Amino acid sequence: MSITPSKVERDTEFELFYLRELPRLVAFLATHGARVSMATDVAQETMMQAYRRWDDLEKPRAWIRTVASRTWWRQEQQQRQEIPHDQCPDSHTLLDVDAATEIESRHEVLSILKTLPIQQRQVMAWFYDGYQPNEIAAVLGKPVTTVRSLLRHARAALQKHHETGE
């Protein structure tokens, strides 16, 4: 089987996307509340799915975030139902040390975000990742007014936490 120029171009395009977006996707999931090791695993699995569907993806940045957040949410729900026997140490991540350190250095912010209701946290994760309310609404299937309201309430809660230290 010979490699056609279009396949090489496609793979190069995906490789650049992967290198640029993987650390951002891990951070996006961490903002949702995922541990870095789980976020890395989910991000990697999502990227494999994206590669398989690369030719059909119109908005790959939004697609990977949607798929990854749904995958993480399902895994999170499943783990809550399981009774852990021993805490397993975090596995080696796919990120380099600097990227992992940067994500983990945001621990305080992530801890505060975890106190928000899930919908506020979800909207903040998308917003923090550079999406505007109208884009978030389209991806999540919510009215723009709802997204703006969730952002407003999340910001108010974060501001209150910052002012009071609670």
N, C-alpha and C positions, 0 to 999 in steps of 0.2 A: 504494500500500500504506500503510495507516494504522498508526501505532504504538500498540499497545494498552498499557494501564497495566501489565499483567503483563510485557511486554517491557521497559518502562522500569524497572520494579522489578528485574527480572532483571539488566539491564545495570548498574544502580546497585550492586546487590549484588556483581556481579563486579568492578566498578571499585574498590570499597572493598577487596575481597579482593586484587586486583592491587596496589594501592598499598601495602597493608600487607605483603604476602608477597613481592613481587619482590626487595626488598633482602635479606630473610631467605633467600630461595632462592639468591641469588647467594652470600651468605656460607656457606650450607650446602654448595654446590658447591666453594667455595674451601677449606672445611675438608676436603673429600675430596681436594683437591690440584689443582683446576682453576685455571688462570690467570684473573684477573678478567675479561678480555675474553672468554674462552671460556665462563666461567660465566655471563656476561651474555647471550651468544648462546643458550646452552642454556636458560637461565631464560626468555627471551623466547619461544622456540619452544614450550617447555612450557606457558607461559601461553596461547598461542594455541590449543594443543590443549585445554587446560582450558576455555577459553571455548566451544569447539565442543561440548564434552561437559558443560557446566556443569549442565544440568538433571538429569543422571544421576549426578553425583558425590556420594557419600555422605560421604566424608571428604576434602575437597579438599586440605587441608594435606598429608596423608600421600600422596595421589595425586600431587601435583606433585613432591614430593621423590623418590618412587619413580621416576616417569617421567624426571625430570631426572637422577638419579644413573645410571640405566641408559643414557640417551642420552649422558651425559658419558663413561661407561665405554666404550661402543662407539666414540665418537670418539677417545678416548684410545688404545684398542687400534689403531685404524686409523692414527693418526698415528705410533705406534711402528713400524708396518710401513713407512711412507713414509720416504724419505730427504729431509730438508729441504735446499734449496739455499741459501736466504738466510733469515735470521730476519726475519720481518715485524714491524713495530712494532704494538703494541696499538692496536686501533681505538677510536674514541670509544665510551664505554659509555653505556648507558641510565640509569645512576645519576647523581645529582648529585655534585658534587665532594666534599661532606662524606661522603656514603655511601661513595664509592669510596676516599676517604682513610682512613676508618675500617676498611674491609676490608683495605686494603694495610698499615695500621699493625699488623695482626695477623701480619705476615710471619714474625716469629720463631716464633710459635706454630704457624703453618701449616707452616713448615719442619720443626719438630720432629714434627708430626703425620705429615708425609710419610715419616718414618723408620719408622713403624709398619707392620706387615703390613696388607694391604688390608682384611681383615675387621675388624681392630681399629680401623682408621681409619674404616671405614664405620659401625661401631657408635658410635664416639665422635662422628661427625658428627651422627647422629640424636640422641644424648644431649645434645650441646652445643646442639642446636636445641630442646631442651625435652621430648623424648620420654622416657618411662619404659621400663625394660627389657621389661615385658610388651607395651607398644605396639610397641617396636622388633622384638621377636620376631614379633609378628603381621604386621607389614609385610614383614619380611625372610623370613618362613617358616622361622624357626629356633626351636629350643626356648629357653624363657626361661633355662634354666640355661646354655646356650651363650652367649647374649647377656651374661649376668652374668659369665661367665668371660672373655669377650673384653674387657669393660669393666675387669675387675680386672687383666688382663694389660696392657692399654693404660695404665691409671693407674700401674701399677708401672713400666712403661717410661718414662713421662713423669716420674714422681717421680725415678727413677734419673738421667735426663737433667738434671733440675733440680739435683739434689744434686752430680753430678759435672761438669756442664757439657759432657758428651759428646753 
